[in-house]
Amino acid sequence: MGETSRFATLYTEDLGKLKITAKGARRIKSKFGAALELMSEIDAVFYVGKTRNIQTLSECSLVMDPPNVTQDLQRFSLANAALEMVDKITIEGEPNRRLFACLRGVLRGLQEVDVNQLEVLFWYFELRVLDALGYRPELRSCTVCGAELRVGLCGFNVIVGGGVCRSCGDGAYQDISFEGLSFLAKLQALPAYRREILPKEPICRAQIRKLFQSFFAYHGLIVGNLRSLSFLESLDRDYIGSR
Ligand SMILES: [Zn+2]
């Protein structure tokens, strides 16, 4: 492979995750131009070899510029966390159009939501990702007995896949307030990644972060922390020990 070639990972609507090489992409007058920038949305034509792990990019054109997040560390880190998450939970060559829509939605959303909606947007993305993978958590009623969850009498159990009332929890639940579960239930019901409809952050952020982390870990999707979120933790003491 020549020194002017460039490797990249694409998440595509039709073919899922693909590793590609773009020959000559590092030349000043490359035909790929700026289309291969991180987070940009492109139309790509490539040769798919059945026996190769890395496909060869033939042509590409920019559909949408990368989201305008590079000036803000939290927006940029969350955008990277979204990419990192999709990379970790997918294997090459398995398309998932809903997951593609999730990624597109969160990257667009991160450049326009207010500061106090940023983490909420990321949680919304996580809920949508779980939907797209078939792991939708139950957040309104007890996952075991179906009773409506009530203030002070509920928790979350990753094994049964949702909220539980205290009598069904049998000690195997993690604490989350009724407010936290209700907040997530409302978020789960929202139709889009838009600033106008996203609520502001609730008080119980640490419980919600822990809930997502244990849910993704239980299903073997992401074990440990996402690198980009660890980076945010190292900067923001509010994140420390809570994710
Ligand atoms: Zn119950």
Residues whose N, C-alpha, C, O or C-beta is under 5 A from the ligand:
A	BS01	ZN	C142 V144 C145 G146 A147 C165 C168
